[in-house]
């Protein structure tokens, strides 16, 4: 196994649905693509509170947390996840990604809060995978 493949193996991702948003097709597509790319993937299932996502991210020792959110509640829910990660001292070494329908103004705000990248509908899967490979913190 090459060093490159070893790095891939160690990328642990939590793909999370937060809040009451019931649409998880996109999250399943991302989770499958991440697995196919060689990442270890944990999927949260639907209807998680921000603190449940934080708990899962900390307990599973993930270095990537991808939040899928289509409900429009990203400005409320994402800051709660960020605060939770900071509380557990896990914010600095967790690559935080948000996927979903996010207005441009909100994208900038989320990035200022510490979201590494926001991926909208139609983002090529390869682009997301590359971003994770290049930016996932070492564990």
N, C-alpha and C positions, 0 to 999 in steps of 0.2 A: 504494500500500500504506500503510495507516495505521500509526502508531507502535506500536499495540497488536499488529498482525499482525507487524511487524518484530521485536518482543520475542519473540513466539511462535517465529518462524523461528529465532531464535538459541538456543532452548532445546535443548541436546543432551543426550540421555538414553542411558545404558547400562542395558539391562535384563539382569540377570545371574543365572545359576543357579550356585550355589556348592556344592561338596561333591558327594556321591555321589547326591543326590536325582535320580531319573530322570523326575520329572513336570514337563513343561514346557508343558502346555496353558495354564495361567494366565499364564505369562510371555509366550506368544504372543498371548494375548488383550490383555494390557496393552500390549505392543509395538504391536499394530495400532491400539488405541484412541489411544495417544500419537501415532502417525503421523497418524491421522485428525484429531487435534486440532492438527496443524501442527508437532509437535515433530520434530526429527531424532532417529532412533532407531537404536541399534546393539544387536544381540542377541548375547549371548556364546555361545549354544549350551550344551550340558549339560556337567556334570562338570568345573567349573573350580576350581582351587585359589584360595584367597583372594588370593595374590600375583599370579595371572594376571588376576584381576578388577581389582586395583589398577593393574597395568601397562596394561591396556586403558583404564581410566578416565583415566589420566594421558596416555597416548599420543593418545587421541581427544579430549582436552581437554573432557570432558563437564562440565556443571554439575549434572547429576542422575544419581545412581547408584541404581537400584532393584534390590534383591536379592530374588529370589523363593526362598523356602526352606520346604520342607514336611517335611524329614527329621527335624526336632527338634534339629538340631545348631546352631541359631542362636546359642546362648550361647558356642559354641566358635569358629564361623566368622566371625560379624559383628565381634567384637573384633579379629580378625586383619586384616580388611579396614580397620577404623578405624585400627589401628596402621600399616598400610601406607600409607594415605592421608596420615597425619601425617608419616611418613618422607619422603614426596615433597612435603611442604608443600602438599598438595592438599585437606586435610580441611576447612579453613575455607571454601573456595569450592566445595564439593561438597555438594549437598543429598542426604542419604542416607536412602533409604526402604527399608523392609522389608515384604514381603508374604508372607502364608502363615498357617499355623495356629500362632499364638504365644500361650501362656498369659498372662493379664493381668499376673501378677507379673513375667514376663519382659519384657513390653512396657515397663513402668516402668524396668526395669534397662537395657534397650536405649536408651531415651530419655535416661537419665542419662549413658550412654556417648557420646551425640551423634547417635543416630538421630533424624531430624526427625519421622518419623511411622511408625507400624506399621499396615498395612492388612490386615484379616482377610478371610477368604472372604465374599463377598456384599457387600463395600463397593461402593456405586454408582460406576461408572466416572467419572461426572461429578465426583464428590467428589474422587477422586484427581487428575484433570486440573486441577481448580480449585486444589487444594493446590499442585501443581507450578507453575502459573501465578503464584500469589501468593507462592511462597517460593523459586523458583529464583534462585540468585545471578546477578548480571550477570557476563558474561565480559569 
